[in-house]
Amino acid sequence: MQHNSSVKTLVVYYSRTGTTKKVGQEIARQLKADEEEIFDVKSRLGPIGWLRSGREAMNKKLTEIKPIKKNPSKYDMVVIGTPIWAANMSSPVRTYLSKHKFKKTAYFLTGGGVPGKTFEEMSAIAGKPVATLAITSKEAVQNTYSGKVEEFIASLK
């Protein structure tokens, strides 16, 4: 299934360890879409960063993110990716979703655990998605997610 190239698409993601970025770049490449990485102002490196991140996500906290370069309202569709932190979306993605308006969305997530209510939460903030995609950490590490990405892209009609 060929993606309609007249649909202007932006793939946006936050990635603490590089996993969500890897999947996001693959989606952007297959869609021939623009790409934007969300950057957090605070460091999330190491065990302390990991603990802080999980706690923020569980408490549904917003964080400060660096200014974005691409305005999502100028795109027909925005594909938004988040890692799963403590069974929740990451606080940088929660912040991004709450700051912007979107015409149409699709969501993807990466993580070891179950998506939980992440897609429902993202929908509550930024609208019901056209499609969703969940990639486990194991699939990401072993690069066994390309079939899932292709199905996801095919469903972005």
N, CA, C and O of each residue as an XYZ file, in Angstrom:
628
protein
N       0.860     -1.196      0.000
C       0.000      0.000      0.000
C       0.894      1.243      0.000
O       1.728      1.406      0.890
N       0.730      2.080     -0.950
C       1.525      3.307     -1.058
C       0.876      4.394     -0.208
O      -0.330      4.624     -0.288
N       1.690      5.057      0.604
C       1.157      6.157      1.407
C       0.902      7.347      0.488
O       1.704      7.640     -0.399
N      -0.198      8.017      0.704
C      -0.550      9.185     -0.104
C       0.452     10.300      0.168
O       0.445     10.901      1.242
N       1.311     10.571     -0.805
C       2.396     11.532     -0.581
C       1.915     12.974     -0.517
O       2.673     13.863     -0.130
N       0.647     13.217     -0.897
C       0.137     14.590     -0.792
C      -0.261     14.914      0.650
O      -0.526     16.071      0.978
N      -0.301     13.899      1.504
C      -0.581     14.124      2.920
C       0.723     14.560      3.574
O       1.689     13.798      3.624
N       0.741     15.794      4.075
C       1.948     16.310      4.706
C       2.019     15.765      6.129
O       1.174     16.072      6.970
N       3.045     14.951      6.382
C       3.140     14.239      7.646
C       4.398     14.622      8.418
O       5.466     14.837      7.845
N       4.237     14.700      9.731
C       5.348     14.973     10.645
C       5.418     13.822     11.643
O       4.407     13.434     12.228
N       6.616     13.284     11.830
C       6.824     12.249     12.845
C       7.587     12.903     13.997
O       8.689     13.420     13.815
N       6.983     12.870     15.181
C       7.550     13.514     16.367
C       7.746     12.449     17.433
O       6.886     11.588     17.617
N       8.864     12.500     18.133
C       9.088     11.515     19.185
C      10.008     12.072     20.254
O      10.786     12.995     20.015
N       9.901     11.492     21.427
C      10.866     11.729     22.496
C      11.527     10.384     22.765
O      10.858      9.350     22.774
N      12.829     10.395     22.981
C      13.545      9.149     23.213
C      14.633      9.360     24.254
O      15.568     10.132     24.043
N      14.502      8.669     25.375
C      15.518      8.788     26.431
C      16.736      7.938     26.102
O      17.868      8.367     26.326
N      16.518      6.734     25.570
C      17.616      5.791     25.347
C      17.937      5.570     23.876
O      18.936      4.928     23.554
N      17.099      6.095     22.972
C      17.351      5.928     21.537
C      16.410      4.935     20.868
O      16.353      4.877     19.640
N      15.667      4.149     21.652
C      14.770      3.143     21.082
C      13.614      3.787     20.327
O      13.347      3.431     19.179
N      12.929      4.729     20.961
C      11.787      5.387     20.314
C      12.266      6.171     19.091
O      11.573      6.243     18.076
N      13.453      6.753     19.200
C      14.024      7.496     18.072
C      14.251      6.567     16.885
O      13.944      6.924     15.748
N      14.786      5.379     17.145
C      15.063      4.409     16.079
C      13.766      4.054     15.337
O      13.731      4.037     14.106
N      12.713      3.774     16.091
C      11.428      3.421     15.483
C      10.850      4.633     14.746
O      10.341      4.504     13.633
N      10.930      5.807     15.371
C      10.422      7.037     14.756
C      11.106      7.350     13.437
O      10.458      7.759     12.474
N      12.419      7.157     13.396
C      13.166      7.413     12.162
C      12.754      6.441     11.059
O      12.687      6.814      9.887
N      12.479      5.199     11.438
C      12.034      4.194     10.462
C      10.665      4.583      9.899
O      10.437      4.498      8.692
N       9.763      5.007     10.774
C       8.424      5.432     10.332
C       8.552      6.640      9.397
O       7.931      6.676      8.335
N       9.357      7.623      9.796
C       9.541      8.835      8.982
C      10.135      8.481      7.617
O       9.722      9.032      6.597
N      11.096      7.569      7.601
C      11.739      7.169      6.354
C      10.712      6.519      5.420
O      10.641      6.857      4.238
N       9.924      5.594      5.952
C       8.939      4.907      5.116
C       7.833      5.844      4.636
O       7.304      5.670      3.539
N       7.487      6.830      5.451
C       6.433      7.780      5.062
C       6.978      8.940      4.233
O       6.213      9.728      3.676
N       8.308      9.041      4.157
C       8.958     10.223      3.563
C       8.416     11.480      4.246
O       8.042     12.457      3.596
N       8.388     11.419      5.570
C       7.808     12.496      6.383
C       8.901     13.352      7.006
O      10.056     12.938      7.107
N       8.514     14.551      7.419
C       9.411     15.388      8.211
C       9.522     14.751      9.595
O       8.686     13.943      9.999
N      10.569     15.138     10.300
C      10.862     14.512     11.581
C      11.204     15.578     12.615
O      11.824     16.591     12.291
N      10.803     15.348     13.840
C      11.155     16.266     14.930
C      11.362     15.459     16.193
O      10.506     14.668     16.588
N      12.503     15.665     16.821
C      12.757     15.012     18.106
C      12.472     16.016     19.213
O      12.891     17.172     19.150
N      11.755     15.555     20.222
C      11.472     16.394     21.389
C      12.661     16.259     22.338
O      13.115     15.155     22.639
N      13.150     17.397     22.799
C      14.256     17.384     23.755
C      13.805     17.973     25.077
O      13.171     19.026     25.128
N      14.144     17.276     26.133
C      13.830     17.711     27.479
C      14.910     18.686     27.946
O      16.073     18.559     27.560
N      14.534     19.637     28.759
C      15.507     20.581     29.293
C      16.375     19.906     30.360
O      17.570     20.181     30.460
N      15.758     19.014     31.162
C      16.533     18.372     32.231
C      17.128     17.052     31.779
O      16.607     16.403     30.871
N      18.213     16.661     32.411
C      18.867     15.395     32.076
C      18.078     14.222     32.650
O      17.558     14.293     33.764
N      17.999     13.162     31.884
C      17.320     11.941     32.338
C      18.269     10.755     32.266
O      17.835      9.607     32.163
N      19.565     11.036     32.321
C      20.556      9.971     32.195
C      20.703      9.194     33.500
O      20.438      9.708     34.587
N      21.126      7.959     33.361
C      21.459      7.140     34.527
C      20.263      6.714     35.352
O      19.120      7.018     35.011
N      20.536      5.996     36.459
C      19.465      5.471     37.318
C      18.596      6.560     37.930
O      17.386      6.380     38.061
N      19.191      7.680     38.305
C      18.419      8.771     38.910
C      17.449      9.355     37.886
O      16.281      9.595     38.190
N      17.946      9.580     36.675
C      17.094     10.091     35.597
C      15.956      9.134     35.290
O      14.827      9.554     35.035
N      16.265      7.834     35.316
C      15.266      6.802     35.052
C      14.185      6.824     36.130
O      12.994      6.768     35.824
N      14.603      6.906     37.388
C      13.639      6.948     38.502
C      12.777      8.208     38.440
O      11.558      8.146     38.602
N      13.419      9.346     38.204
C      12.686     10.618     38.128
C      11.669     10.549     36.991
O      10.530     10.992     37.138
N      12.087      9.993     35.866
C      11.218      9.900     34.695
C       9.981      9.063     34.995
O       8.863      9.458     34.665
N      10.183      7.911     35.620
C       9.068      7.041     35.972
C       8.108      7.700     36.931
O       6.891      7.591     36.778
N       8.657      8.390     37.930
C       7.825      9.075     38.926
C       7.003     10.184     38.264
O       5.807     10.316     38.527
N       7.642     10.972     37.415
C       6.925     12.048     36.703
C       5.796     11.482     35.855
O       4.689     12.020     35.831
N       6.093     10.386     35.156
C       5.094      9.792     34.264
C       3.898      9.286     35.068
O       2.751      9.507     34.680
N       4.163      8.607     36.187
C       3.075      8.095     37.025
C       2.206      9.223     37.574
O       0.991      9.082     37.716
N       2.854     10.342     37.878
C       2.127     11.487     38.432
C       1.576     12.419     37.363
O       1.058     13.491     37.676
N       1.689     12.006     36.083
C       1.150     12.761     34.949
C       1.685     14.203     34.910
O       0.959     15.144     34.587
N       2.953     14.345     35.244
C       3.570     15.664     35.294
C       3.967     16.143     33.896
O       4.266     15.348     33.005
N       3.959     17.452     33.738
C       4.516     18.069     32.534
C       5.957     18.425     32.860
O       6.336     18.505     34.029
N       6.750     18.636     31.836
C       8.141     19.019     32.030
C       8.445     20.154     31.071
O       7.606     20.511     30.245
N       9.622     20.717     31.171
C      10.004     21.771     30.229
C      10.720     21.136     29.054
O      11.699     20.411     29.232
N      10.226     21.412     27.842
C      10.901     20.892     26.647
C      11.496     22.055     25.853
O      11.021     23.189     25.917
N      12.541     21.735     25.111
C      13.179     22.770     24.279
C      12.222     23.167     23.165
O      11.398     22.359     22.738
N      12.326     24.418     22.687
C      11.408     24.882     21.633
C      11.470     23.967     20.413
O      12.542     23.513     20.014
N      10.311     23.708     19.832
C      10.268     22.838     18.655
C      10.536     23.668     17.401
O      10.342     24.883     17.388
N      10.986     22.981     16.348
C      11.324     23.665     15.093
C      10.169     23.621     14.099
O      10.029     24.525     13.276
N       9.339     22.577     14.167
C       8.272     22.406     13.177
C       6.905     22.533     13.840
O       6.628     21.871     14.840
N       6.061     23.381     13.280
C       4.731     23.618     13.834
C       3.791     22.485     13.425
O       3.491     22.340     12.240
N       3.315     21.674     14.388
C       2.487     20.524     14.024
C       1.156     20.895     13.371
O       0.587     20.081     12.642
N       0.651     22.098     13.614
C      -0.637     22.479     13.014
C      -0.533     22.706     11.511
O      -1.554     22.802     10.830
N       0.692     22.795     10.981
C       0.901     22.967      9.544
C       0.903     21.622      8.797
O       1.057     21.589      7.576
N       0.733     20.528      9.528
C       0.772     19.188      8.924
C      -0.610     18.560      8.923
O      -1.407     18.766      9.839
N      -0.884     17.778      7.859
C      -2.161     17.057      7.772
C      -2.233     15.972      8.832
O      -3.295     15.714      9.398
N      -1.096     15.337      9.097
C      -1.048     14.292     10.104
C       0.246     14.374     10.897
O       1.313     14.639     10.344
N       0.136     14.142     12.207
C       1.311     14.099     13.064
C       1.338     12.723     13.734
O       0.392     12.329     14.417
N       2.435     12.007     13.524
C       2.643     10.698     14.135
C       3.532     10.929     15.356
O       4.656     11.415     15.225
N       3.032     10.582     16.537
C       3.716     10.943     17.782
C       4.142      9.690     18.533
O       3.339      8.786     18.764
N       5.421      9.647     18.911
C       5.965      8.474     19.586
C       6.480      8.777     20.973
O       7.080      9.824     21.217
N       6.236      7.841     21.884
C       6.696      7.982     23.261
C       7.231      6.658     23.786
O       6.736      5.592     23.418
N       8.245      6.727     24.648
C       8.590      5.519     25.392
C       7.565      5.336     26.519
O       6.902      6.290     26.924
N       7.447      4.118     27.013
C       6.583      3.865     28.164
C       7.423      4.014     29.425
O       8.456      3.363     29.578
N       6.972      4.870     30.318
C       7.632      5.054     31.603
C       6.620      4.679     32.682
O       5.571      5.312     32.795
N       6.927      3.664     33.466
C       6.028      3.256     34.559
C       4.589      3.128     34.058
O       3.663      3.642     34.685
N       4.404      2.448     32.937
C       3.089      2.202     32.314
C       2.364      3.472     31.875
O       1.139      3.471     31.754
N       3.102      4.550     31.636
C       2.527      5.822     31.196
C       3.360      6.403     30.056
O       4.487      5.976     29.807
N       2.772      7.397     29.365
C       3.562      8.105     28.356
C       4.624      8.948     29.069
O       4.464      9.303     30.237
N       5.692      9.261     28.364
C       6.764     10.082     28.946
C       6.271     11.513     29.159
O       5.425     12.008     28.415
N       6.813     12.166     30.184
C       6.393     13.547     30.460
C       6.741     14.522     29.334
O       5.965     15.452     29.112
N       7.870     14.372     28.599
C       8.101     15.282     27.475
C       7.017     15.175     26.391
O       6.628     16.187     25.810
N       6.527     13.955     26.116
C       5.474     13.790     25.108
C       4.149     14.336     25.649
O       3.395     14.966     24.908
N       3.860     14.102     26.928
C       2.648     14.676     27.531
C       2.671     16.205     27.383
O       1.653     16.821     27.067
N       3.830     16.798     27.613
C       3.983     18.255     27.489
C       3.732     18.700     26.043
O       2.994     19.655     25.803
N       4.345     18.008     25.092
C       4.190     18.332     23.668
C       2.722     18.247     23.258
O       2.202     19.159     22.616
N       2.056     17.156     23.628
C       0.645     16.968     23.256
C      -0.227     18.074     23.834
O      -1.147     18.559     23.174
N       0.064     18.467     25.064
C      -0.791     19.463     25.717
C      -0.541     20.884     25.208
O      -1.362     21.775     25.427
N       0.589     21.099     24.531
C       0.930     22.444     24.038
C       0.469     22.719     22.612
O       0.438     23.873     22.184
N       0.108     21.669     21.868
C      -0.150     21.842     20.437
C      -1.502     21.302     20.014
O      -2.124     20.499     20.708
N      -1.940     21.775     18.841
C      -3.190     21.298     18.233
C      -2.815     20.493     16.991
O      -1.852     20.808     16.292
N      -3.602     19.447     16.734
C      -3.303     18.555     15.617
C      -4.560     18.332     14.790
O      -5.661     18.220     15.329
N      -4.379     18.268     13.455
C      -5.513     17.951     12.570
C      -5.829     16.470     12.687
O      -6.975     16.087     12.920
N      -4.811     15.645     12.526
C      -4.973     14.197     12.580
C      -3.726     13.618     13.239
O      -2.617     14.106     13.024
N      -3.917     12.568     14.045
C      -2.781     11.976     14.734
C      -2.731     10.462     14.542
O      -3.727      9.815     14.219
N      -1.544      9.934     14.752
C      -1.332      8.495     14.914
C      -0.284      8.396     16.017
O       0.574      9.271     16.133
N      -0.342      7.345     16.825
C       0.563      7.229     17.968
C       1.354      5.938     17.908
O       0.861      4.902     17.462
N       2.606      6.026     18.372
C       3.373      4.795     18.556
C       4.116      4.877     19.877
O       4.436      5.962     20.364
N       4.382      3.721     20.440
C       5.120      3.695     21.695
C       6.091      2.536     21.690
O       5.927      1.559     20.960
N       7.109      2.671     22.526
C       8.087      1.605     22.693
C       8.251      1.372     24.185
O       8.188      2.311     24.978
N       8.458      0.136     24.560
C       8.694     -0.147     25.967
C       8.609     -1.609     26.298
O       8.074     -2.417     25.539
N       9.154     -1.932     27.455
C       9.179     -3.317     27.904
C       7.817     -3.809     28.320
O       7.468     -4.969     28.098
N       7.055     -2.932     28.920
C       5.785     -3.343     29.491
C       4.633     -3.257     28.521
O       4.809     -3.081     27.316
N       3.479     -3.383     29.071
C       2.224     -3.298     28.320
C       1.906     -1.819     28.130
O       2.208     -1.007     29.004
N       1.294     -1.457     26.991
C       0.965     -0.036     26.769
C       0.054      0.552     27.846
O      -0.004      1.771     28.011
N      -0.657     -0.309     28.579
C      -1.561      0.214     29.601
C      -2.585      1.135     28.970
O      -3.182      0.796     27.948
N      -2.791      2.282     29.562
C      -3.775      3.240     29.066
C      -3.115      4.366     28.271
O      -3.721      5.418     28.066
N      -1.889      4.150     27.828
C      -1.136      5.220     27.165
C      -1.866      5.791     25.953
O      -1.990      7.009     25.828
N      -2.353      4.927     25.058
C      -3.024      5.435     23.859
C      -4.299      6.192     24.223
O      -4.615      7.206     23.601
N      -5.040      5.703     25.234
C      -6.256      6.402     25.671
C      -5.898      7.778     26.235
O      -6.593      8.761     25.974
N      -4.819      7.843     27.005
C      -4.375      9.131     27.567
C      -3.963     10.099     26.470
O      -4.315     11.278     26.501
N      -3.211      9.588     25.498
C      -2.772     10.440     24.390
C      -3.994     10.959     23.629
O      -4.047     12.127     23.244
N      -4.979     10.072     23.418
C      -6.217     10.452     22.724
C      -6.987     11.513     23.489
O      -7.542     12.438     22.895
N      -7.022     11.380     24.807
C      -7.750     12.339     25.647
C      -7.142     13.731     25.534
O      -7.858     14.729     25.608
N      -5.832     13.802     25.355
C      -5.155     15.101     25.253
C      -5.177     15.640     23.828
O      -5.449     16.822     23.616
N      -4.891     14.777     22.842
C      -4.634     15.276     21.487
C      -5.574     14.732     20.418
O      -5.374     14.999     19.233
N      -6.591     13.977     20.811
C      -7.550     13.479     19.833
C      -7.331     12.022     19.468
O      -6.234     11.480     19.605
N      -8.415     11.400     18.996
C      -8.391      9.984     18.643
C      -7.473      9.764     17.444
O      -7.578     10.479     16.448
N      -6.575      8.783     17.530
C      -5.627      8.550     16.437
C      -6.231      7.743     15.288
O      -7.196      7.002     15.470
N      -5.646      7.901     14.113
C      -6.004      7.115     12.936
C      -5.524      5.681     13.150
O      -6.185      4.724     12.746
N      -4.351      5.548     13.799
C      -3.761      4.231     14.035
C      -2.822      4.306     15.231
O      -2.369      5.382     15.621
N      -2.538      3.132     15.810
C      -1.572      3.058     16.911
C      -0.628      1.885     16.663
O      -0.961      0.925     15.968
N       0.556      1.996     17.252
C       1.581      0.978     17.089
C       2.334      0.837     18.406
O       2.804      1.831     18.961
N       2.451     -0.391     18.911
C       3.232     -0.653     20.124
C       4.378     -1.596     19.768
O       4.157     -2.679     19.225
N       5.591     -1.181     20.075
C       6.792     -1.968     19.824
C       7.425     -2.285     21.182
O       7.678     -1.378     21.974
N       7.677     -3.549     21.447
C       8.319     -3.900     22.718
C       9.807     -3.574     22.641
O      10.372     -3.468     21.553
N      10.428     -3.418     23.791
C      11.875     -3.166     23.843
C      12.632     -4.292     23.143
O      13.608     -4.055     22.431
N      12.161     -5.528     23.360
C      12.803     -6.693     22.757
C      12.743     -6.614     21.225
O      13.742     -6.864     20.551
N      11.571     -6.265     20.679
C      11.440     -6.127     19.217
C      12.369     -5.038     18.693
O      12.975     -5.181     17.631
N      12.475     -3.950     19.450
C      13.322     -2.831     19.021
C      14.797     -3.241     19.016
O      15.523     -2.965     18.062
N      15.226     -3.899     20.087
C      16.620     -4.325     20.203
C      16.967     -5.349     19.125
O      18.047     -5.300     18.536
N      16.046     -6.273     18.873
C      16.304     -7.344     17.905
C      15.935     -6.957     16.465
O      16.071     -7.762     15.544
N      15.468     -5.714     16.286
C      15.069     -5.230     14.953
C      14.040     -6.146     14.284
O      14.145     -6.444     13.094
N      13.052     -6.587     15.057
C      12.029     -7.482     14.507
C      10.676     -6.786     14.401
O       9.631     -7.433     14.462
N      10.702     -5.467     14.241
C       9.441     -4.710     14.234
C       9.052     -4.174     12.865
O       8.030     -3.496     12.755
N       9.822     -4.448     11.818
C       9.546     -3.826     10.513
C       8.167     -4.204      9.974
O       7.501     -3.369      9.362
N       7.727     -5.440     10.185
C       6.392     -5.850      9.737
C       5.305     -5.036     10.416
O       4.336     -4.622      9.780
N       5.472     -4.808     11.719
C       4.508     -4.002     12.471
C       4.488     -2.560     11.950
O       3.421     -1.958     11.831
N       5.656     -2.011     11.643
C       5.747     -0.643     11.123
C       5.039     -0.560      9.769
O       4.315      0.401      9.509
N       5.242     -1.559      8.906
C       4.602     -1.555      7.586
C       3.082     -1.607      7.723
O       2.379     -0.893      7.007
N       2.560     -2.437      8.629
C       1.108     -2.509      8.858
C       0.576     -1.165      9.364
O      -0.470     -0.685      8.927
N       1.323     -0.579     10.292
C       0.957      0.719     10.869
C       0.866      1.778      9.768
O      -0.103      2.534      9.705
N       1.872      1.825      8.912
C       1.898      2.811      7.820
C       0.753      2.573      6.842
O       0.136      3.525      6.363
N       0.467      1.309      6.544
C      -0.641      0.983      5.648
C      -1.976      1.458      6.214
O      -2.890      1.797      5.462
N      -2.084      1.480      7.540
C      -3.346      1.885      8.167
C      -3.491      3.405      8.321
O      -4.520      3.878      8.804
N      -2.489      4.158      7.923
C      -2.550      5.624      8.033
C      -3.267      6.238      6.831
O      -2.684      7.027      6.089
N      -4.503      5.879      6.651
C      -5.262      6.401      5.507
C      -6.176      7.514      5.989
O      -6.910      8.099      5.192
